[in-house]
């Protein structure tokens, strides 16, 4: 047995053999085994199918009989102007939502945390949580009934002598529409983790700051926000890792109304190329490129978190 690392001056700790740990934790291992098996079968085994990205794949002959063509599919992806347009649209939507959507749950959590009445807080939480459980079909339908060409707003404007209002088919305001839908649907659900982080703040910190003469804003700046900082950075890293996934259902439902120039993103591009057009190998290559870029974003954001003194997603041992 080897000695594990220990604090300076402390006696060396002995590493427990894995066989001993397995016997000790066998109940927990048996309990988690079905979940691990499901994850392996439905998440990791299908990754083997990515080999079609290096083939001239045809579902009629299968993976074994499809000829190997090397990196040709990746070259097609990286030189395809439609793919590059989809990447540009994806990054623009991500940037806009990162600026205008990501801070909203933080602000809501801070506002709810300042509500003294438990009953009022519970009522507000229930109201803002509710849209999260609506499907994107319902969300888009609600917005269509309000902001569409025959919706409530357009009807009232026509009665007042104005015409031509249709927010749902206007490419110029599509980014605003997407962000508004995302905020209405998911901002309330996003406050849960921030409220949980605020619940761990020691009340004595607030009491000490009040004694020192700190007002409401200074308490928020010097006590509340530092408590939320690790959670904010962690969620920001995860959001950057998911930057190239901006809502397949939300966009495919509205793609036809505003056109592919503003609504074609990587997920819809891969769907139409692979499933609709049957170019499976090309779509697999595009998906792998997306995955590699997402991995690079996570690693880069995590490194940046380490540089500013935060734990990030993981730390080196």
Secondary structure, DSSP 4 states (H G I P E B T S, - for coil): --EEP--TTSPPEEPPPHHHHHHHTHHHHHHHHHHHHHHIIIIIGGGGGGGGGGB---TTTHHHHSPB-TTHHHHHHHT-HHHHHHHHHHHHHHHHHHHHTHHHHHHHHHHHHT---HHHHHHHHHHHHHGGGS-HHHHHHHHHHHHSTTSHHHHHHHHTT-----GGG-GGGHHHHHHHHHHHHHHHHHHHHHHHHHHTS-HHHHHHHHHTT--HHHHIIIIIHHHHHHHHHHHHHHHHHTTT---HHHHHHHHHHH-HHHH--HHHHHHIIIIIS--HHHHHHHHHHHHHHHHHHHHHHHHHHHHTT---S----
